[in-house]
């Protein structure tokens, strides 16, 4: 699986329009994506920030998803949101890395490598990837 989080700021006075456009993006993903496992949107209590929790079967599935929602997502950032930040919780595939490079400064990306989780036989690794 490939997990990601998207974060953005909702522009002042645009919360209701933002919600409408987000619902359109979710509808498209629901109808067209074939490898998206989770796509949950959360809005802060004060209505100024949004976080999207995403899980895909693999990193290349992000590309399929992006292709489907491209137009609707572009409208969201053109009209209602700012500060697109993506966090990836494993290494992107070469194709996804290339797509991110092509996007340039339009999206800020942070990458994390898996360290450790809840496992029955967990131990402290001697080497931690940096």
Backbone as a printed PyTorch tensor [residue, N CA C, xyz], in Angstrom:
tensor([[[  0.8360,  -1.1850,   0.0000],
         [  0.0000,   0.0000,   0.0000],
         [  0.8800,   1.2470,   0.0000]],

        [[  0.3060,   2.3300,  -0.5030],
         [  0.9830,   3.6230,  -0.5370],
         [  0.0650,   4.6320,   0.1260]],

        [[  0.5530,   5.2750,   1.1770],
         [ -0.2640,   6.2300,   1.9260],
         [  0.2430,   7.6480,   1.7300]],

        [[ -0.7050,   8.5790,   1.7410],
         [ -0.3740,   9.9930,   1.5710],
         [ -1.3640,  10.8410,   2.3580]],

        [[ -0.9410,  12.0490,   2.6480],
         [ -1.8130,  13.0480,   3.2410],
         [ -1.6580,  14.3260,   2.4340]],

        [[ -2.7710,  14.9300,   2.0830],
         [ -2.7600,  16.2370,   1.4170],
         [ -3.2810,  17.2660,   2.4150]],

        [[ -2.6460,  18.4280,   2.4400],
         [ -3.1020,  19.5190,   3.3140],
         [ -3.2280,  20.7830,   2.4790]],

        [[ -4.1980,  21.6100,   2.8660],
         [ -4.4070,  22.8790,   2.1700],
         [ -5.1320,  23.8460,   3.0820]],

        [[ -5.0590,  25.1210,   2.7540],
         [ -5.8030,  26.1470,   3.4670],
         [ -7.0220,  26.5140,   2.6290]],

        [[ -8.1390,  26.7180,   3.3070],
         [ -9.3770,  27.1300,   2.6450],
         [ -9.4180,  28.6520,   2.6770]],

        [[ -9.6300,  29.2570,   1.5370],
         [ -9.6490,  30.7220,   1.4640],
         [-10.8140,  31.3030,   2.2600]],

        [[-10.5800,  32.4820,   2.8310],
         [-11.6130,  33.1850,   3.5950],
         [-12.8770,  33.3480,   2.7620]],

        [[-14.0180,  33.0190,   3.3590],
         [-15.3090,  33.1870,   2.7170],
         [-15.6410,  32.1320,   1.6710]],

        [[-14.7940,  31.1140,   1.5070],
         [-15.0000,  30.1130,   0.4480],
         [-15.3200,  28.7240,   0.9790]],

        [[-15.6320,  28.5880,   2.2640],
         [-15.8280,  27.2620,   2.8390],
         [-16.9270,  26.4730,   2.1430]],

        [[-18.0850,  27.0640,   1.9260],
         [-19.1910,  26.3190,   1.3050],
         [-18.8660,  25.9360,  -0.1330]],

        [[-18.2700,  26.8460,  -0.8850],
         [-17.8770,  26.5280,  -2.2590],
         [-16.7780,  25.4590,  -2.2680]],

        [[-15.8580,  25.5480,  -1.3080],
         [-14.8070,  24.5450,  -1.1630],
         [-15.4300,  23.1630,  -0.9360]],

        [[-16.3830,  23.0830,  -0.0210],
         [-17.0440,  21.8110,   0.2760],
         [-17.7310,  21.2440,  -0.9670]],

        [[-18.3760,  22.1010,  -1.7350],
         [-19.0580,  21.6540,  -2.9590],
         [-18.0470,  21.0740,  -3.9490]],

        [[-16.9130,  21.7720,  -4.1310],
         [-15.9060,  21.2980,  -5.0730],
         [-15.2410,  20.0230,  -4.5530]],

        [[-15.0000,  19.9400,  -3.2600],
         [-14.4310,  18.7190,  -2.6780],
         [-15.3650,  17.5260,  -2.9160]],

        [[-16.6650,  17.7470,  -2.7480],
         [-17.6410,  16.6760,  -2.9940],
         [-17.5770,  16.2090,  -4.4470]],

        [[-17.3480,  17.1240,  -5.3710],
         [-17.2140,  16.7530,  -6.7840],
         [-15.9640,  15.9000,  -7.0000]],

        [[-14.8630,  16.2700,  -6.3670],
         [-13.6260,  15.4940,  -6.4930],
         [-13.8220,  14.0950,  -5.9190]],

        [[-14.4680,  14.0010,  -4.7740],
         [-14.7270,  12.7020,  -4.1440],
         [-15.6360,  11.8450,  -5.0300]],

        [[-16.6400,  12.4650,  -5.6410],
         [-17.5390,  11.7370,  -6.5430],
         [-16.7500,  11.1470,  -7.7100]],

        [[-15.8980,  11.9570,  -8.3200],
         [-15.1060,  11.4920,  -9.4650],
         [-14.2080,  10.3310,  -9.0500]],

        [[-13.5190,  10.4870,  -7.9120],
         [-12.6350,   9.4240,  -7.4380],
         [-13.4210,   8.1420,  -7.1810]],

        [[-14.5870,   8.2810,  -6.5830],
         [-15.4170,   7.1190,  -6.2760],
         [-15.8640,   6.3900,  -7.5360]],

        [[-16.1960,   7.1440,  -8.5580],
         [-16.7110,   6.5490,  -9.7980],
         [-15.6240,   6.0460, -10.7370]],

        [[-14.4460,   6.6870, -10.7370],
         [-13.4450,   6.3860, -11.7570],
         [-12.1900,   5.6740, -11.2600]],

        [[-11.7840,   5.9150, -10.0250],
         [-10.5580,   5.2900,  -9.5230],
         [-10.7600,   3.7900,  -9.3510]],

        [[ -9.7260,   3.0180,  -9.6730],
         [ -9.7910,   1.5720,  -9.4990],
         [ -8.7930,   1.0620,  -8.4600]],

        [[ -7.8750,   1.9440,  -8.0100],
         [ -6.8300,   1.5180,  -7.0820],
         [ -6.7500,   2.3920,  -5.8380]],

        [[ -7.7830,   3.1850,  -5.6000],
         [ -7.8230,   4.0310,  -4.4140],
         [ -8.5550,   3.2720,  -3.3110]],

        [[ -7.8970,   3.1140,  -2.1700],
         [ -8.4720,   2.3630,  -1.0590],
         [ -9.0870,   3.2750,   0.0000]],

        [[ -8.5510,   4.4640,   0.1460],
         [ -9.0480,   5.4310,   1.1370],
         [ -8.8740,   6.8250,   0.5670]],

        [[ -9.9090,   7.6610,   0.7570],
         [ -9.8620,   9.0400,   0.2720],
         [-10.8080,   9.8500,   1.1550]],

        [[-10.3550,  10.1430,   2.3700],
         [-11.1820,  10.7620,   3.4040],
         [-10.7700,  12.2100,   3.6160]],

        [[-11.7280,  13.1210,   3.5550],
         [-11.4810,  14.5550,   3.6960],
         [-11.9110,  15.0150,   5.0870]],

        [[-11.0800,  15.8430,   5.7160],
         [-11.3410,  16.3900,   7.0390],
         [-11.1640,  17.9040,   6.9900]],

        [[-12.0650,  18.6390,   7.6400],
         [-11.9750,  20.1050,   7.7090],
         [-11.8090,  20.4950,   9.1690]],

        [[-10.9080,  21.4390,   9.4240],
         [-10.6540,  21.8900,  10.7920],
         [-11.9100,  22.5320,  11.3810]],

        [[-11.9710,  22.5540,  12.7010],
         [-13.1390,  23.1030,  13.3970],
         [-13.4300,  24.5420,  13.0130]],

        [[-12.3780,  25.3110,  12.7060],
         [-12.6010,  26.7220,  12.3450],
         [-12.8260,  26.9150,  10.8420]],

        [[-12.8220,  25.8300,  10.0600],
         [-13.1230,  25.9000,   8.6350],
         [-12.0420,  26.5450,   7.7840]],

        [[-10.7930,  26.5580,   8.2770],
         [ -9.7270,  27.2150,   7.5220],
         [ -8.7310,  26.2520,   6.8910]],

        [[ -8.7730,  24.9800,   7.3040],
         [ -7.8190,  24.0120,   6.7950],
         [ -8.5250,  22.7100,   6.4340]],

        [[ -7.9160,  21.9890,   5.5070],
         [ -8.4370,  20.6890,   5.1000],
         [ -7.2680,  19.7150,   5.0340]],

        [[ -7.5400,  18.4860,   5.4500],
         [ -6.5640,  17.4140,   5.3430],
         [ -7.2590,  16.2280,   4.6900]],

        [[ -6.5830,  15.6180,   3.7370],
         [ -7.1310,  14.4620,   3.0210],
         [ -6.2100,  13.2740,   3.2850]],

        [[ -6.7780,  12.2000,   3.8410],
         [ -6.0200,  10.9670,   4.0850],
         [ -6.2770,  10.0410,   2.9110]],

        [[ -5.1860,   9.5960,   2.2840],
         [ -5.2810,   8.8150,   1.0520],
         [ -4.4880,   7.5180,   1.1830]],

        [[ -5.0550,   6.4340,   0.6920],
         [ -4.3530,   5.1560,   0.6210],
         [ -4.6390,   4.5350,  -0.7380]],

        [[ -3.5790,   4.0550,  -1.3670],
         [ -3.6640,   3.4660,  -2.7070],
         [ -3.0260,   2.0850,  -2.6900]],

        [[ -3.3330,   1.2670,  -3.6700],
         [ -2.7440,  -0.0720,  -3.7200],
         [ -1.2290,   0.0020,  -3.9230]],

        [[ -0.7600,   1.0400,  -4.6250],
         [  0.6730,   1.2680,  -4.8130],
         [  0.8840,   2.7200,  -5.2270]],

        [[  2.1410,   3.1210,  -5.3470],
         [  2.4510,   4.5230,  -5.6440],
         [  1.9490,   4.9530,  -7.0240]],

        [[  1.9600,   4.0600,  -7.9910],
         [  1.4870,   4.4240,  -9.3260],
         [ -0.0140,   4.6800,  -9.3660]],

        [[ -0.7530,   4.1570,  -8.3960],
         [ -2.1960,   4.4120,  -8.3330],
         [ -2.4940,   5.8870,  -8.0920]],

        [[ -1.5510,   6.6000,  -7.4730],
         [ -1.7100,   8.0510,  -7.2880],
         [ -1.8070,   8.7350,  -8.6480]],

        [[ -1.0660,   8.2450,  -9.6120],
         [ -1.0910,   8.8200, -10.9620],
         [ -2.4520,   8.6120, -11.6170]],

        [[ -3.0180,   7.4250, -11.4670],
         [ -4.3510,   7.1620, -12.0030],
         [ -5.3610,   8.1230, -11.3770]],

        [[ -5.3060,   8.2240, -10.0450],
         [ -6.2130,   9.1170,  -9.3260],
         [ -6.0520,  10.5660,  -9.8110]],

        [[ -4.8190,  11.0170,  -9.9030],
         [ -4.5710,  12.4020, -10.3180],
         [ -5.1050,  12.6870, -11.7120]],

        [[ -4.9740,  11.7120, -12.5880],
         [ -5.5030,  11.8680, -13.9480],
         [ -7.0180,  12.0510, -13.9180]],

        [[ -7.6940,  11.2930, -13.0800],
         [ -9.1540,  11.3700, -13.0050],
         [ -9.6430,  12.6940, -12.4240]],

        [[ -8.9860,  13.1810, -11.3760],
         [ -9.4940,  14.3630, -10.6630],
         [ -8.8040,  15.6570, -11.0760]],

        [[ -7.9180,  15.5990, -12.0570],
         [ -7.0900,  16.7490, -12.4330],
         [ -7.8900,  18.0370, -12.6250]],

        [[ -8.8880,  18.0090, -13.4480],
         [ -9.6600,  19.2070, -13.7570],
         [-10.3770,  19.7500, -12.5150]],

        [[-11.0400,  18.8810, -11.7740],
         [-11.7780,  19.3140, -10.5790],
         [-10.8300,  19.8010,  -9.4870]],

        [[ -9.6860,  19.1420,  -9.3380],
         [ -8.6980,  19.5740,  -8.3370],
         [ -8.0860,  20.9110,  -8.7370]],

        [[ -7.8510,  21.1140, -10.0200],
         [ -7.3190,  22.3920, -10.4940],
         [ -8.2670,  23.5340, -10.1640]],

        [[ -9.5610,  23.3000, -10.3350],
         [-10.5620,  24.3200,  -9.9830],
         [-10.5450,  24.5990,  -8.4830]],

        [[-10.4020,  23.5460,  -7.6670],
         [-10.3530,  23.7200,  -6.2210],
         [ -9.2300,  24.6760,  -5.8250]],

        [[ -8.0370,  24.4670,  -6.3850],
         [ -6.8970,  25.3160,  -6.0250],
         [ -6.9240,  26.6630,  -6.7430]],

        [[ -7.5440,  26.7290,  -7.8740],
         [ -7.6600,  28.0170,  -8.5750],
         [ -8.6190,  28.9510,  -7.8400]],

        [[ -9.7170,  28.4040,  -7.3250],
         [-10.7960,  29.2460,  -6.8090],
         [-10.9950,  29.2320,  -5.2920]],

        [[-10.6250,  28.1540,  -4.5920],
         [-11.0530,  28.0130,  -3.2000],
         [ -9.9750,  27.6680,  -2.1750]],

        [[ -8.8060,  27.2120,  -2.6080],
         [ -7.8010,  26.7210,  -1.6550],
         [ -6.4010,  27.1790,  -2.0510]],

        [[ -5.5340,  27.2020,  -1.0490],
         [ -4.1210,  27.5660,  -1.2440],
         [ -3.2410,  26.5870,  -0.4810]],

        [[ -1.9420,  26.6310,  -0.7680],
         [ -0.9660,  25.9040,   0.0360],
         [ -1.0410,  24.4000,  -0.0630]],

        [[ -1.0220,  23.8560,  -1.2550],
         [ -1.1000,  22.4070,  -1.4420],
         [  0.1900,  21.7500,  -0.9440]],

        [[  0.0630,  20.9170,   0.0810],
         [  1.2020,  20.1950,   0.6440],
         [  0.8690,  18.7120,   0.6900]],

        [[  1.7430,  17.8970,   0.1450],
         [  1.5620,  16.4430,   0.1600],
         [  2.6230,  15.8100,   1.0480]],

        [[  2.2030,  14.8130,   1.8170],
         [  3.1250,  14.0050,   2.5990],
         [  2.9630,  12.5630,   2.1450]],

        [[  4.0980,  11.9350,   1.7960],
         [  4.0990,  10.5310,   1.3920],
         [  4.7880,   9.7250,   2.4740]],

        [[  4.2260,   8.5450,   2.7720],
         [  4.7310,   7.7260,   3.8530],
         [  5.5120,   6.5170,   3.3590]],

        [[  6.0520,   6.6070,   2.1840],
         [  6.9990,   5.6390,   1.6400],
         [  7.5480,   6.2590,   0.3620]],

        [[  8.4800,   5.5810,  -0.2390],
         [  9.1490,   6.1230,  -1.4200],
         [  8.2020,   6.0900,  -2.6270]],

        [[  8.0750,   7.2130,  -3.3450],
         [  7.2330,   7.1940,  -4.5480],
         [  7.8920,   6.3580,  -5.6490]],

        [[  7.0870,   5.8450,  -6.5260],
         [  7.6190,   5.1080,  -7.6760],
         [  8.3740,   6.0830,  -8.5730]],

        [[  9.2120,   5.5920,  -9.4740],
         [  9.8980,   6.4960, -10.4050],
         [  8.9160,   7.3490, -11.2150]],

        [[  7.8060,   6.7750, -11.6450],
         [  6.8280,   7.5390, -12.4280],
         [  6.1890,   8.6440, -11.5860]],

        [[  5.8580,   8.3470, -10.3280],
         [  5.2780,   9.3660,  -9.4590],
         [  6.3030,  10.4410,  -9.1340]],

        [[  7.5400,  10.0470,  -8.8750],
         [  8.5990,  11.0280,  -8.5940],
         [  8.7870,  11.9700,  -9.7860]],

        [[  8.7470,  11.4340, -10.9780],
         [  8.8780,  12.2480, -12.1880],
         [  7.7080,  13.2250, -12.3280]],

        [[  6.5020,  12.7500, -12.0420],
         [  5.3210,  13.6170, -12.1090],
         [  5.4110,  14.7360, -11.0780]],

        [[  5.8810,  14.4250,  -9.8840],
         [  6.0330,  15.4390,  -8.8410],
         [  7.0740,  16.4820,  -9.2320]],

        [[  8.1690,  16.0270,  -9.8290],
         [  9.1930,  16.9610, -10.2930],
         [  8.6310,  17.9000, -11.3510]],

        [[  7.7790,  17.3700, -12.2200],
         [  7.1810,  18.1820, -13.2740],
         [  6.2280,  19.2340, -12.7130]],

        [[  5.6320,  18.9530, -11.5530],
         [  4.7110,  19.9080, -10.9290],
         [  5.4540,  21.0900, -10.3150]],

        [[  6.7350,  20.9090, -10.0400],
         [  7.5420,  21.9950,  -9.5090],
         [  7.0170,  22.5420,  -8.1980]],

        [[  6.9490,  23.8570,  -8.1050],
         [  6.5950,  24.5420,  -6.8620],
         [  5.0880,  24.5710,  -6.5960]],

        [[  4.2690,  24.0190,  -7.4850],
         [  2.8210,  24.0840,  -7.2760],
         [  2.3510,  23.2010,  -6.1150]],

        [[  3.1960,  22.2680,  -5.7020],
         [  2.8670,  21.4200,  -4.5500],
         [  4.1520,  21.1660,  -3.7550]],

        [[  4.0580,  21.3510,  -2.4510],
         [  5.1830,  21.0570,  -1.5670],
         [  5.0720,  19.6040,  -1.1410]],

        [[  6.1880,  18.8690,  -1.1530],
         [  6.1650,  17.4430,  -0.8430],
         [  7.1370,  17.1310,   0.2920]],

        [[  6.6520,  16.3520,   1.2640],
         [  7.4840,  15.8010,   2.3280],
         [  7.3820,  14.2900,   2.2350]],

        [[  8.5300,  13.6110,   2.3710],
         [  8.5490,  12.1510,   2.2970],
         [  9.0710,  11.5770,   3.6090]],

        [[  8.4100,  10.5340,   4.0880],
         [  8.8500,   9.8090,   5.2660],
         [  9.0810,   8.3540,   4.8870]],

        [[ 10.1110,   7.7360,   5.4580],
         [ 10.3640,   6.3100,   5.2860],
         [  9.8510,   5.5800,   6.5130]],

        [[  9.3080,   4.4010,   6.3130],
         [  8.7840,   3.6110,   7.4180],
         [  9.9090,   3.2710,   8.3820]],

        [[  9.6490,   3.4640,   9.6670],
         [ 10.6100,   3.1440,  10.7160],
         [ 10.1750,   1.8810,  11.4530]],

        [[  8.9970,   1.9360,  12.0870],
         [  8.5420,   0.7930,  12.8530],
         [  7.0750,   0.9690,  13.1880]],

        [[  6.3640,  -0.1270,  13.3670],
         [  4.9560,  -0.0860,  13.7210],
         [  4.6230,  -1.1290,  14.7590]],

        [[  3.3500,  -1.3360,  14.9670],
         [  2.8990,  -2.3410,  15.9220],
         [  2.9860,  -3.7150,  15.2820]],

        [[  3.9190,  -4.4720,  15.7130],
         [  4.0930,  -5.8270,  15.2200],
         [  4.3560,  -6.7320,  16.4140]],

        [[  3.8900,  -7.9540,  16.3590],
         [  4.0470,  -8.8860,  17.4780],
         [  5.5060,  -9.1280,  17.8100]],

        [[  6.3660,  -9.1540,  16.8010],
         [  7.7800,  -9.4250,  17.0390],
         [  8.6400,  -8.1850,  16.8180]],

        [[  8.1450,  -7.0250,  17.2020],
         [  8.8590,  -5.7680,  17.0230],
         [ 10.1560,  -5.7420,  17.8070]],

        [[ 11.1440,  -5.1630,  17.2130],
         [ 12.4220,  -4.9150,  17.8880],
         [ 12.9400,  -3.5770,  17.3840]],

        [[ 13.8660,  -3.0020,  18.0970],
         [ 14.4350,  -1.7180,  17.6780],
         [ 15.4510,  -1.9910,  16.5860]],

        [[ 15.2270,  -1.3930,  15.4040],
         [ 16.1870,  -1.6220,  14.3180],
         [ 17.5510,  -1.0340,  14.6590]],

        [[ 18.6260,  -1.7200,  14.2240],
         [ 19.9630,  -1.2040,  14.4760],
         [ 20.2890,  -0.0370,  13.5570]],

        [[ 19.7710,  -0.0740,  12.3440],
         [ 19.9750,   1.0270,  11.4050],
         [ 18.6490,   1.6190,  11.0410]],

        [[ 18.5790,   2.9380,  11.0680],
         [ 17.3480,   3.6570,  10.7350],
         [ 17.6060,   4.4210,   9.4510]],

        [[ 16.7830,   4.1950,   8.3990],
         [ 16.9780,   4.9560,   7.1600],
         [ 16.7210,   6.4240,   7.4210]],

        [[ 17.5650,   7.2530,   6.8290],
         [ 17.4080,   8.7010,   7.0160],
         [ 16.8450,   9.3470,   5.7960]]])
